């Protein structure tokens, strides 16, 4: 695994590494996701990914960065190169269909309860976009869907200076886009 970043947790001064999650990493991602979900006061605010979805991203259809403390995955962030289909978020936010191949999705952010308060979600957001630019220069738009009551995720998107682009009552999500 290639190291993308190394740092020290603010709250405990323990070192951590940010690495590209390897293709066989879906098992540890699922375990982290379940740990994060079960620690939430309102687990429904996190829309989990399935093993198949993680595998799809890890198979070259996106990118996942992981935060490792003492070899254990404690945080992750994923982007997806979406299929061009009728469910494409570009449709929700008014991006012309001819531009949809230039769209990536910010899929999920996970930070273990044990390391919250260290700015890892924000750091992962910055690092994954930098890594994405290094790997794929043909994207012009980044979209995501956020449940309106998922305050940490909303703050994360607004910290990235993303505008609110659409409200979709069918999925109870808010679409954002950055270009």
Secondary structure, 3 states (H helix, E strand, C coil): CCEEEEEECCCCCCEEEEEECCCCCHHHHHHHHHHHHHHCCCHHHCCCCCHHHHHHHHHHHEEEEEEEECCEEEEEEEEECCCCCCCCHHHHHCCCHHHHHHEEEEEEEEECHHHCCCCHHHHHHHHHHHHHHHHCCCCCEEEEEEECCCHHHHHHHHHCCCEEEEEECCCCEEEEEEC
